[in-house]
Amino acid sequence: MQNTTRLAAVDLGSNSFRLEIGRIEHGQFYRTEYLKETVRQGNGLDDNRNLTLQAMQRGWDCLARFGERLAGFTESEVCAVATQTLREARNRDEFLATGMQKLGFPIDVISGREEARLIYQGVAQALPRTQERRLVIDIGGRSTEIILGQGREPLQMESYRVGSIAWSMRYFADGLFTRRAFQTAEIAAKAVLDEALTLYTPDQWDMAYGSAGTINAVADVLVAAGWPAGSVTREGLDWLQDKLLAAQSTDRLRLAGMRDDRKPIIGGGLSVLRALFDLLGIERLEQASGGLRHGLLQEMLGSGQQQHTDLRDHAVERLAAKFGADPVHGNRVGRIANALFRQITGGAVNERVSRKLTWAAQLHEIGGHISHSDYHKHGAYILDNTDVMGFPLTELHRLSLLVLGHRGKLRKLDTDFEDQMFIQQLLTLRLAVALCHARRDPDLTGISLRQDARNVRQFVLTVRSNWAGLFPQSAYLLNEECVAWQKTPWSLRVLED
């Protein structure tokens, strides 16, 4: 971040896509442009949880417009994330492949807890630096994030699959506002959010804050009707529900301060918000100006980058410990893998790539906690089905592929064998695991790894004379490794010097 004077954050929400652009001055971000489009992808999931073509096209069209505005930006200046709808969509890879082409930048799908962490970070940066205990709520289109924190530090984060679009589609699908519909929607929301009752009790926070779409929409209507600005109360929610009941339908709804794009989803959003007030004992919810994209921007600033790196390092360590992986051996494998990786890249190693290789090594044995048999498969499953703080789901899947592929047949990997960087990471991890098979530091004297200058798809591992005689088990494992790579577009040769 030291060489750039601008940043941009893209938030692909279930209801709206947002782009925020700004300049950096004296380490602070100042907004220069904000674009928002109501894409409403959240109502484009079919019964099989696939995005319809129409929903994908709406998203692609919006991303193309954002991409045009971001022309000239570098990858380090732009961060784009997607939330609940794409977490759910079975065909998200299809959408993302075209979406990233339209936008011109990578798009990461983040987990619910990661979204919650970033939301809190975005809200906290806009509040005074105090040690106030804060409850932060963000009701989105298909998920609701609830965070408990103190000052700038999030302490408890959860994401629940309940939101304004999902609840409006389910309980107000005909566009009618009835007392029974509101009662049913609130009861259903409480059933999903019931766990929050014990996690976020009123004695754990001093002030409650609300972020983003639904809460801002409700606050806008209340202010236009003469209620005090900056907060939402129980009385205000009761008043708004009465107004919706009086209107009877979205078609007849006329309320100052309510945008037309909010009318079809206000019933579901209000039901979820009322359920949260009841469950958590909230009397007053302060309107927060920060949110997800502001958290992203904070993370992209210099100090945030280091904090994010530390967060992910600690998250990997905790996950490895949780599943009983040997930290000494994991670090050993990571050290050897990175040494080999530096050899094939001529010493020019991207720090981010090196760190991912280290993480994969630290996590490669976590599946052994489930069963030693096929532990690499169990490890990959864990990574594909867990929340690891600081990691988008797409990056976790990349780590899961490395863990899955660190041993055994390579054809089982559902991956792009044309991705040279991934192949280099995978090969060096596999070689490190083989060389460290005795669970002690291997003798690397005279061992070097390179890519053949005439055939870049061939890796050559050179060992010193009589190395195979000194280390017969290692030599056997390396021979097996050569056989495994023969069944891919790549190959490995072991030569004695």
C-alpha positions in Angstrom: 0.0 0.0 0.0 3.0 2.3 0.3 3.2 3.2 -3.4 -0.5 3.9 -4.0 -2.6 6.9 -3.4 -6.0 5.4 -4.1 -8.1 2.3 -3.1 -11.4 0.7 -4.1 -13.6 -1.8 -2.4 -16.4 -3.8 -4.1 -19.1 -5.4 -2.1 -21.3 -8.0 -3.9 -24.3 -8.2 -1.5 -27.5 -10.2 -1.8 -29.5 -7.0 -2.5 -27.0 -4.4 -3.8 -23.6 -4.3 -5.4 -21.5 -1.4 -4.1 -18.2 0.2 -5.2 -16.4 2.7 -3.1 -13.3 4.6 -4.4 -11.2 7.0 -2.5 -7.8 8.6 -2.0 -5.2 8.0 0.7 -3.8 11.0 2.6 -1.5 10.7 5.6 -2.6 7.0 6.1 -6.3 7.8 6.0 -8.9 6.9 3.4 -11.2 9.7 2.0 -14.1 8.7 -0.2 -14.1 10.3 -3.7 -16.8 8.2 -5.4 -19.5 5.7 -4.4 -21.6 3.6 -6.7 -24.5 1.4 -5.7 -26.8 -0.7 -7.9 -29.8 -2.8 -6.7 -29.0 -6.1 -8.3 -31.0 -8.2 -5.9 -29.2 -11.5 -6.7 -30.6 -12.8 -3.4 -34.0 -13.5 -5.1 -32.4 -15.2 -8.1 -31.6 -18.6 -6.4 -33.8 -21.4 -7.7 -35.1 -24.4 -5.8 -31.7 -26.2 -6.4 -29.8 -23.2 -5.1 -28.5 -22.2 -8.5 -28.5 -18.6 -9.7 -30.8 -18.1 -12.6 -29.3 -16.8 -15.8 -31.3 -13.5 -15.3 -29.8 -13.0 -11.9 -26.3 -13.8 -13.1 -26.7 -11.4 -16.0 -27.8 -8.6 -13.7 -24.7 -9.1 -11.7 -22.4 -9.3 -14.8 -23.9 -6.1 -16.2 -23.3 -4.3 -12.9 -19.7 -5.6 -12.6 -19.0 -4.6 -16.2 -20.0 -1.0 -15.2 -17.8 -1.2 -12.1 -15.0 -2.6 -14.2 -15.1 0.3 -16.6 -14.8 2.7 -13.6 -11.9 0.8 -12.2 -9.9 0.8 -15.5 -6.3 1.7 -14.7 -6.4 0.4 -11.1 -3.9 -2.2 -10.1 -4.8 -5.5 -8.3 -3.3 -4.2 -5.1 -5.6 -1.2 -5.1 -8.9 -3.2 -5.5 -10.5 -5.7 -3.1 -13.8 -7.3 -4.1 -15.8 -9.7 -2.0 -19.1 -11.6 -2.3 -21.4 -12.6 0.6 -24.3 -14.9 1.4 -26.0 -15.4 -2.0 -22.7 -16.6 -3.6 -21.9 -18.6 -0.4 -25.1 -20.5 -1.1 -25.1 -20.6 -5.0 -24.1 -24.0 -6.3 -23.1 -22.5 -9.6 -21.1 -19.6 -8.1 -18.0 -20.6 -10.0 -19.8 -20.0 -13.2 -20.9 -16.6 -12.1 -17.5 -15.7 -10.7 -15.5 -16.8 -13.8 -17.4 -14.3 -16.0 -17.8 -11.8 -13.2 -14.1 -11.5 -12.6 -13.5 -10.9 -16.3 -16.2 -8.2 -16.4 -14.8 -6.5 -13.2 -11.1 -7.0 -14.2 -10.2 -8.1 -10.6 -10.4 -11.2 -8.4 -13.6 -11.7 -6.4 -13.4 -13.6 -3.1 -16.4 -15.3 -1.5 -16.0 -14.8 2.2 -17.6 -16.8 5.0 -20.3 -15.5 7.3 -17.9 -15.0 10.2 -15.3 -13.3 8.1 -18.1 -11.0 6.8 -19.0 -10.3 10.4 -15.4 -9.5 11.3 -15.1 -7.0 8.5 -18.4 -5.4 9.3 -17.3 -4.8 12.9 -14.0 -3.4 11.6 -15.8 -1.0 9.3 -18.3 0.1 12.0 -15.6 0.6 14.7 -13.4 2.7 12.5 -16.2 5.3 12.3 -16.7 5.4 16.0 -14.7 7.1 18.8 -11.7 5.2 20.1 -13.1 4.1 23.4 -13.3 0.8 25.3 -17.0 0.8 24.9 -18.6 -2.7 24.6 -20.5 -2.8 21.4 -23.2 -5.0 19.8 -23.2 -4.6 16.0 -26.0 -5.9 13.8 -26.1 -6.0 10.0 -29.3 -7.3 8.3 -28.5 -8.2 4.7 -30.5 -9.7 2.0 -29.9 -13.4 2.9 -27.9 -13.3 6.1 -27.7 -11.3 9.4 -24.4 -10.8 11.1 -24.2 -10.1 14.8 -20.9 -9.1 16.5 -19.9 -8.4 20.0 -16.8 -6.3 20.5 -14.9 -3.9 22.6 -13.4 -0.8 21.1 -11.8 -1.8 17.8 -11.6 -5.5 18.7 -14.4 -8.0 17.6 -14.8 -10.7 20.2 -17.8 -12.8 19.2 -19.0 -13.1 15.6 -21.9 -15.1 14.1 -23.8 -15.1 10.8 -27.3 -16.4 10.5 -29.2 -17.3 7.4 -32.0 -14.9 7.8 -32.4 -11.6 5.8 -34.7 -9.1 4.2 -34.9 -10.7 0.8 -35.1 -14.3 2.0 -37.8 -13.4 4.5 -39.8 -11.2 2.1 -39.8 -14.0 -0.5 -40.9 -16.5 2.0 -43.5 -14.6 4.1 -44.5 -11.6 1.9 -44.2 -13.2 -1.5 -47.6 -11.9 -2.7 -46.6 -8.3 -1.6 -49.4 -8.2 1.1 -48.8 -6.9 4.6 -51.0 -8.8 7.1 -50.6 -9.1 10.9 -50.5 -12.9 10.5 -47.6 -12.6 8.0 -45.6 -10.4 10.3 -46.2 -12.7 13.3 -45.2 -15.8 11.3 -42.1 -14.1 9.9 -41.0 -12.9 13.4 -41.5 -16.3 14.9 -39.5 -17.9 12.1 -36.7 -15.3 12.5 -36.5 -16.0 16.2 -36.3 -19.7 15.6 -33.2 -19.1 13.4 -31.7 -16.4 15.7 -32.5 -18.2 19.0 -28.8 -19.1 19.6 -28.0 -15.4 19.7 -30.1 -15.1 22.9 -27.3 -16.7 24.9 -24.4 -15.3 23.0 -25.3 -11.6 23.1 -27.1 -11.0 26.4 -27.6 -7.3 27.3 -25.1 -7.5 30.2 -22.3 -8.0 27.6 -22.6 -4.7 25.7 -23.0 -1.1 26.5 -24.4 0.2 23.1 -26.1 -1.5 20.2 -25.3 -0.3 16.6 -27.0 -1.2 13.3 -25.2 -1.2 10.0 -26.2 -1.3 6.3 -29.3 -1.7 4.2 -32.3 -2.7 6.3 -31.5 -0.6 9.3 -30.6 2.4 7.2 -33.9 2.0 5.2 -35.9 1.9 8.4 -34.0 4.9 9.9 -34.6 7.0 6.8 -38.4 6.4 6.9 -38.5 7.2 10.7 -36.5 10.5 10.2 -38.8 11.5 7.3 -41.8 11.0 9.7 -40.2 13.2 12.3 -38.5 10.7 14.6 -35.1 11.6 16.0 -32.2 11.0 13.5 -29.4 8.5 14.1 -31.3 5.7 15.9 -34.1 3.2 15.8 -36.3 2.4 18.8 -39.0 -0.2 19.6 -41.6 2.5 19.3 -40.4 3.4 15.9 -40.6 -0.2 14.7 -44.1 -0.5 16.0 -45.1 2.7 14.2 -43.6 1.5 10.9 -45.3 -1.9 11.1 -48.6 -0.1 11.7 -48.0 1.9 8.6 -47.3 -1.2 6.5 -50.4 -2.9 7.8 -52.4 0.2 7.0 -51.1 0.2 3.4 -51.9 -3.5 3.1 -49.5 -4.1 0.1 -46.3 -2.9 -1.4 -48.3 -1.4 -4.4 -50.2 0.9 -2.0 -47.3 1.7 0.2 -46.5 5.5 0.2 -44.0 6.5 2.9 -41.6 9.5 2.8 -38.0 8.4 2.9 -38.6 4.9 1.5 -37.0 4.2 -1.9 -39.0 2.2 -4.4 -36.3 -0.6 -4.5 -36.8 -1.1 -0.7 -40.6 -1.6 -0.8 -40.6 -5.3 -1.9 -38.2 -6.3 0.9 -39.2 -4.0 3.8 -41.6 -6.6 5.2 -38.9 -9.2 5.7 -36.3 -6.8 6.9 -38.6 -5.2 9.5 -39.7 -8.7 10.8 -36.0 -9.7 11.3 -35.2 -6.4 13.0 -38.2 -6.7 15.4 -37.2 -10.3 16.2 -33.7 -9.1 17.2 -35.0 -6.3 19.4 -37.2 -8.9 21.2 -34.5 -11.6 21.5 -31.6 -9.4 22.6 -33.5 -6.9 24.7 -32.6 -3.9 22.5 -34.4 -0.7 23.3 -32.4 1.6 21.0 -30.2 0.8 18.0 -27.8 3.5 17.0 -27.3 3.9 13.2 -23.7 3.2 12.2 -22.1 4.8 9.2 -19.4 2.1 8.6 -19.9 -1.4 7.2 -18.4 -4.2 5.2 -16.7 -2.2 2.5 -15.2 0.1 5.1 -13.8 -2.9 6.8 -12.2 -4.0 3.6 -10.7 -0.6 3.0 -9.2 -0.5 6.5 -7.7 -3.9 5.9 -6.1 -2.7 2.7 -4.4 0.2 4.4 -0.8 -0.4 5.6 -1.4 -1.2 9.3 -4.5 -3.2 8.4 -2.5 -5.4 6.1 -0.1 -6.4 8.9 -2.9 -7.0 11.3 -4.7 -9.2 8.7 -1.5 -11.2 8.1 -1.1 -11.8 11.8 -4.7 -12.7 12.1 -4.4 -15.4 9.5 -1.2 -16.8 10.9 -2.9 -17.1 14.3 -6.0 -18.6 12.8 -4.0 -21.3 11.0 -2.1 -22.1 14.3 -5.4 -22.4 16.2 -6.9 -24.6 13.5 -3.8 -26.9 13.5 -3.9 -27.1 17.3 -7.6 -27.8 17.3 -7.2 -30.9 15.1 -4.0 -32.1 16.8 -1.5 -31.4 14.0 2.1 -31.5 15.1 3.4 -27.9 14.9 7.0 -28.9 14.9 6.6 -31.2 11.9 4.2 -28.8 10.1 6.8 -26.0 10.4 9.6 -28.4 9.3 7.6 -29.3 6.1 6.9 -25.7 5.4 10.5 -24.7 5.8 11.7 -27.4 3.3 8.9 -26.7 0.9 9.7 -23.0 0.8 13.4 -23.8 0.3 12.6 -25.9 -2.7 10.2 -23.3 -4.0 12.9 -20.7 -3.9 15.1 -22.9 -5.9 12.7 -23.3 -8.8 11.8 -19.6 -8.8 15.4 -18.5 -8.7 14.9 -16.9 -5.3 12.2 -14.6 -6.5 9.4 -15.6 -4.1 6.2 -13.6 -3.6 5.7 -13.4 0.2 2.0 -14.1 -0.2 2.7 -17.3 -2.2 5.3 -18.4 0.3 3.0 -17.8 3.2 0.2 -20.0 1.6 2.7 -22.8 1.2 3.7 -22.5 4.9 0.0 -22.6 5.9 -0.7 -25.7 3.8 2.3 -27.4 5.4 1.0 -26.5 8.9 -2.4 -27.8 8.1 -1.5 -30.9 5.9 -2.1 -33.4 8.8 -5.3 -32.0 10.4 -7.4 -34.8 8.8 -5.5 -37.3 11.0 -7.7 -36.1 13.9 -10.6 -37.9 12.1 -8.8 -40.9 10.8 -5.3 -41.8 9.8 -6.6 -43.6 6.7 -7.1 -41.0 3.9 -6.3 -38.2 6.3 -5.4 -35.9 3.4 -9.0 -36.2 2.2 -10.4 -35.5 5.7 -8.1 -32.5 5.9 -9.3 -31.1 2.6 -12.9 -31.6 3.7 -12.3 -29.7 7.0 -10.8 -26.7 5.1 -13.7 -26.6 2.6 -16.3 -26.7 5.4 -15.0 -24.5 8.2 -14.6 -20.7 8.9 -11.0 -19.6 9.3 -10.7 -16.0 10.4 -9.2 -13.8 7.8 -9.6 -16.2 4.9 -12.1 -16.0 2.0 -13.7 -19.3 1.0 -11.9 -19.2 -2.3 -8.5 -19.1 -0.6 -9.5 -21.8 1.8 -10.4 -24.0 -1.1 -7.0 -23.4 -2.6 -5.4 -24.6 0.7 -7.7 -27.6 0.7 -6.5 -28.6 -2.7 -2.9 -28.4 -1.5 -3.8 -30.5 1.5 -5.7 -33.0 -0.6 -2.9 -33.2 -3.1 0.1 -33.4 -0.8 0.1 -37.2 -1.1 -1.4 -39.9 -3.3 -2.7 -39.7 -6.8 -2.8 -36.4 -8.5 -5.7 -37.1 -10.9 -8.1 -36.8 -7.9 -7.6 -33.1 -7.9 -10.3 -31.0 -9.5 -7.9 -28.2 -10.4 -6.4 -26.4 -13.3 -3.1 -28.1 -14.2 -2.2 -25.1 -16.4 -1.8 -23.0 -13.2 2.0 -23.1 -13.0 2.2 -21.3 -9.6 -0.2 -23.8 -8.0 1.7 -26.7 -9.6 5.0 -25.4 -8.2 3.4 -25.1 -4.7 2.0 -28.6 -4.9 5.2 -30.2 -6.1 7.4 -28.6 -3.5 4.9 -29.5 -0.7 4.8 -33.1 -1.9 8.6 -33.3 -2.1 8.9 -31.7 1.4 6.5 -34.3 2.9 8.4 -37.1 1.2 11.8 -35.8 2.4 10.5 -35.3 5.9 9.0 -38.7 6.1 11.1 -39.7 9.1 9.7 -36.6 11.0 13.2 -35.0 11.4 15.1 -32.5 9.4 16.3 -34.1 6.2 19.9 -33.7 4.9 19.5 -31.4 1.8 23.2 -31.3 1.0 23.6 -31.4 -2.7 19.8 -31.4 -3.4 18.5 -28.9 -5.9 15.3 -28.5 -7.8 14.7 -26.7 -11.1 12.5 -26.5 -14.1 14.0 -27.8 -17.4 14.9 -24.8 -19.5 13.9 -26.6 -22.7 10.7 -28.1 -21.2 9.2 -25.9 -18.5 6.7 -28.7 -17.7 9.5 -30.9 -16.5 11.0 -30.5 -13.0 14.4 -31.9 -12.3 15.5 -32.8 -8.8 19.3 -33.3 -8.6 20.8 -35.3 -5.7 24.4 -36.0 -4.8 26.2 -39.2 -5.8 25.2 -42.2 -3.6 22.3 -40.2 -2.0 19.9 -43.1 -2.8 22.2 -45.5 -1.0 22.4 -43.3 2.1 18.6 -42.6 2.1 16.9 -45.6 0.5 13.4 -44.8 1.9 13.6 -41.3 0.6 14.8 -42.5 -2.7 11.8 -44.9 -3.0 9.4 -42.1 -2.1 10.9 -39.8 -4.8 10.6 -42.6 -7.4 6.9 -43.0 -6.5 6.6 -39.2 -6.9 8.0 -39.4 -10.4 5.4 -42.0 -11.3 2.6 -39.9 -9.9 3.5 -36.9 -12.0 3.7 -39.0 -15.2 -0.1 -39.1 -15.1 -0.4 -35.3 -15.4 0.7 -32.8 -18.0 3.8 -32.3 -15.8 6.8 -34.6 -15.1 9.5 -35.0 -12.4 13.0 -36.5 -12.9 15.5 -37.4 -10.2 19.1 -37.2 -11.3 22.3 -38.0 -9.4 25.0 -35.4 -9.8 
